Amino acid sequence: MPIRVLVVDDSGFFRRRLKDMLGSDPRLEVVGEAVNGAEAIEMAAKLRPDIITMDIEMPVMDGITATRRIMKATPTPILMFSSLTTDGAQATLDALDAGAVDYLPKRFEDISKNREEATRTLCEQVTAIASRGRAPRRAPSQPSTPGSHTRPPIGSARPSAPAPRPGTAPPPRPRAGALPTRASVRLVAIGTSTGGPVALQEVLTKLPASFPFPLVLVQHMPGSFTPAFAQRLNQLCQITVKEAEDGDALKPGVALLAPGGKQMVVESRAGRQIVRVLDSEPGQTYKPCVDITFSSVARVFPANTLGVILTGMGADGREGCRALKAGGSTIWSQDEASCVVYGMPAAVADAGLTDRVMGLIEVGPALAKI
């Protein structure tokens, strides 16, 4: 049964283009179109689609207001379309706060200059997000603390987790062991993608101002978004959060967010640990890339890093975690039940690199206890 999509946009040209792109994938079916937020609310209740694509700026009712009301009345995964501008970044973050799952640039050329690749990216994103509400849920890998969940777990998609080869068994899921000691950790490195803005907010707001470790954050995000995202996190958190600048020193209680469109690496110079912000090279898929940052961390803090992989499509972070694990560092990954898309954490867990699988709401408090 195909995934049912409701397309919401006031531009007839954009709706037709989006419908053509989605219609090229046999897994997807556009079942309705709405021209403003008010109409989207009515059609969401009537059609009960598996996913809604939503524009932000529309007459009658904007997409943010519509998202908030849909999530209250008929909760449905919503993918926003946003302009890659400073104002677009602020509006997109507001939409994520209202309940949207993720976003894509409204100019498909910003996804890829190759139309086929842009179409493939769009369809994969829609399929992965929609599947979170349709896929059967597995039991969590390990029990959570009784009473710790304040809301039902989100369903998940698992588009990138490879199936075991014939005759082999997947690695056993790790049990909850003791937390790392404070003496064994010198840096916390967190990587995430789809669903990451909300996940990072959930984790980082649980850390006290006295948090004793520096943090580096890698979120797949365009360069026009990361300044606004870092600023918003800084306003919400007790720790300091800033977009990383070339030469920034690692400091306890300070989280450095990798700038979008760039690569962030950690280096040691004259006894000081700093970050370098570098231009991305041709052929690098993720900008910023979790693997690149984590691999650099493994060279500087080979046995003293706590790596955390949160929700996201694909497998970025797996090789970086492999390098950290080889040096003796500790790896945590988010569990399937609480992921928006169980891709990146699944890739790390299925490679046997995870020391501890945790629900999203458990990660922040666990970090704070170290």
N, C-alpha and C positions, 0 to 999 in steps of 0.2 A: 504494500500500500504506500503510495507516494507521500512525501511530506507536504502538507498543505500550507501555502504561504499567502498571507495578506499583505499587499503592497500599499503603502500610504505615502502619498506625495502630491503636492498641488500642481506639479508640472506634468502635463500629459506626455510630453516628450520623454521625460525621465521614467515615467511609469512604463511606457512602451519599451524603452530600451532595457529596463530592468526585467520586464516580463520576458522579453526575447532571450536574455542571458540565462535567466533561471529555467526557462522552458527548454534550453539545450541539454539539461541534465534530467535523465529519466527518473531520478529519485525525487524530483521536485515538481509540484503543481501549484500554479498561482490560482487561487480559488476566489479572489476578490481584490478590488481596488477601492481605495478611499482617497478623497481629495483634501481632507483636513482632519484635525484631531477629533472633532466631535463625531464625524462620520466613522472614524476608525473605532471609536468606543462602541458604537452601535453594531458595526460589522464584526467586531471581535466577539461580541456577545452572541450574535446570530450565527456566524460561521464556525466559531471555535477552531481557528487555525492552529497549526502546530508552532508557527513562528510568524512574527510581524516584522516587516522592514519599515522603518519610520523616519521620515524627514523631521528636522528640528523646526525650521521656520515655515509656518503655514498660516493662511488666513483662518478666521473663525476660532480656531484653537491650535496652539502650537504643539509640537511633538512632545515636549517635556511634560506639559500638563496632561496630555493624552496618555502618556506612559504611566504617570502616577495613578491616573484613574483606572486604567486597564489593569494595572497590577493589583489594585484594590478590589475591583469587581470580578474580573476574569483573568487571573494571572496567566500570562503567556510570555514565552521568551521573545524579547524585542531586540532587534539589531538596528542601531541608529546609523543614519548617513549624515556625515558632518563635513563641513569645509575645513581645510587644514590651515586655519588662521588662528590668531590669538583669541578672537571672540568665539570662533568655532570650538576651540579647546575648552573654554569656560563653559559653553553651552553643553558640550558633550559630557563633561564631568558632572554637570547638573543632571543630565539625562541618566547617567549611571547611578547617581544618588537616588534618582526617582525610581530605579528598578530595571533599567535597560541592562542587557547582558554584555554587549560589546558594541563596537562601532566600526565603520569602514569609511574611507574618504568618498565624498560624493562625486568627485572627479575620478573616474575609473583609471585615467592616465596616471594618477598618483598611486594606484595599486601596482600597475605595470603598464608600460608603453605597448606591450604586446596584448592585443585584445583577447586572444585565446587564454593567455595566462591570467589576465584579470578576471575573465569569466570563470576559470577553474578555481581561482582563489575565492571569489564570491560564493560559488556553489558549495565549496568545501566548508566555508565558514557558516553558511546557512544550514547545511546538513548537520554539522557538528553541534551547533547550538540547539537546533530543533530536536535532535536526537536525545538530548539530555532529559527531555520530558517524556520521551516515548520508550527509552530502553529500560528493560527490567533492571531493577536495582539489586546489586549483590550486597550481602552483609558486609559491614565494615571489616577491614583486615584485622582489627583488634578492637576490643570493647572500649567505648568511651567511658569517662567517669559518669556514674549514674546521675541523671538530672542535669548534665552539663549542656545539653542541647536546648536552646531556647526557641528554636523554630524547626520545622521539618527539614530534613536534608534535601538538597537539590538533586534532581536526577542528573545523569551524566551521559556524555558521549565518549567513546573511546576509539577515535579514528586512527590512531597511530601506534597502538600497542600491538606488536607482532605476535602472531600465534606461535606456540612452541613448535619446533621441528618434530616430525614424526619420530617416535621412540624416545623423546626427551620430555622432561617434566619442567614446568616453570619453577624458578627458585622459590623456596618457602618464604612466606610473608614473615617479616620480623615481628617479634613480640615486643611489647613495651618494656624496655630495660631502664636502668638508672639513667638519669640525665647526666650530661657531661659535667665535669667539675669546672668551677670558675677558673682554676689554674690551667686547665687544658684548652681553653678557648681564648683566642686573641682577636678573632674577627668573625662576624656573622655575615654570610653572603646569601642573598635571596634572589632567585630567578623566577620569572613568571611571564605569562602572555595573556591569552583570552581569559577574561574574568579577573585579571590581575589587579586592576585599580581598586576594585572593591575588596579583594583579598588582602592586598597590602594595607589598606586602611584598617581592616579588621585586626591584622596582626600588630601593626606599629602603634595603634592607639592603646594597646595593652601594656606598652613598655613604660617604665617609670623614667622620670627625668634623670635619675641617678644610674641609668643603665650603663654597665661598666665596659661595654665593648663598642668599637666602631662597627658600622654596617655599610655594606655596598649593596645597592639594589639595581637589578636589571629587569626592566619592564619593556616588552616590545611596544614601541610607541613612537609616533612621528616627532620630529624635532620641534615642531610648533606647539606640541602638547606638553612636553616634559617640564618646561618652566612653570606652567600653571598647575600641573599635577604636584610638583614638589612644593610649591607655595601652599596649595590646599592641604597637603599632608602636614606641613609644618604648622599650619594654623590649628589642625585637629589634634596633633600629637604633643606629648610632654617632651619627647626627645626632639632634637633639631633635625630637620630634613631639608636638604638643599640639592639643587641640580649641580652635579659635579662640574668643577672647572679644572683645567689642566694644572697640575701641581698641588691640588688640595691635599692636605695631610689627613691621614686617618686619625680620628679622635674619638675617645669614648663618648657614647651618647649622641653621636652625629651620624646620620644616614646620608650617604652620597648616592644620588640617583643618576644612573648613566644617561647622558643626553641622547635624545632621539636622533637617529641618522648618523651617529658616531659610534666608536668603540671605546670602552673604558677598560684599562688594565691597571693592575696594582704593581708598583715597583718599590724597591728598597734603595734609598740613596743616602749615603753618609749617616747610616743608622736611623734614618727616618723613613716611614712608609707613606707613600703618596700614591695618588691616582694620576694616570696620564690619560688624556682624552685625545683620541686619534681619529683621523678621517677613515671612513670605511673603505675597503679595497673592492675593486670590481669582482663580482662573483659571490660576495658575502650576502647570504640570504637575509640574515637578521641584523638589524642595525638599530639598537645595540644587540649583541649576541651573548647569551649566558655562557656558552662554552668558552668563548674568548676570555671573558672576565674571570670565570672560575679557574681556567687553566693558568692564568697569570697569578691568581691567588695561591694556587697549589705550589708555585715556585717560591713564593715569599713566605707563606705560612703552611708548609707541607703537612704538619701534624696538628695544627692549632686553629683550624677553621671549622665552623659549624655551617655547612651548606644546607639551604632549604629550597626545595623546588615546590612551587605552588601551581595552581591550575593553568592550563595552557595547551594549545594545539601543538602537534609536532613532537620532536624529540630534543629540542635545544636544551642543553644542560646535562644531557647524559654523559657526554665525553668529558665535560668539565668536572662532573662529579666522579667520574672514573679516575681522573688525575688526582683529585682531592683524596679519594678513598685509598689510592695507591700510596699516598704519603702518610696515611694514618689519621686523616680527619674524619669527622662524623657527618653523616648525611641524614636529613629528615625529608620526607615527602608528604604532601597532602593526600588524604584518602579519597577514594573514588566517589563516595557518597556526597562529599561536600564540594567537589570540583564542579565548575561550570563545564569544562572540557577535560576529561581525564586522559590527556595525551602526554605532556611532559612528565608529570609524576609517574605515570604508568611506565614510560620508557626507562626511568631511573630504577623503579622498583623491579621491573621485569629483568633488568640487567643484574639484579642481585646487589645493588649498590646502597640500598636504603637501610639505615640502622633503626629507623623508627617511622612508622606510618601514623599520621595524626589527622583528626578532623580539623577544619580551618579554625574553629573557635578555640581549639586547644593549643595552637602554635604560640600565640602571643603570651598567654600565661605561662607556658612551659619555658619560653625564653626568659621571661621575667624571674623565674625561680632559680636560674643558674647562678 
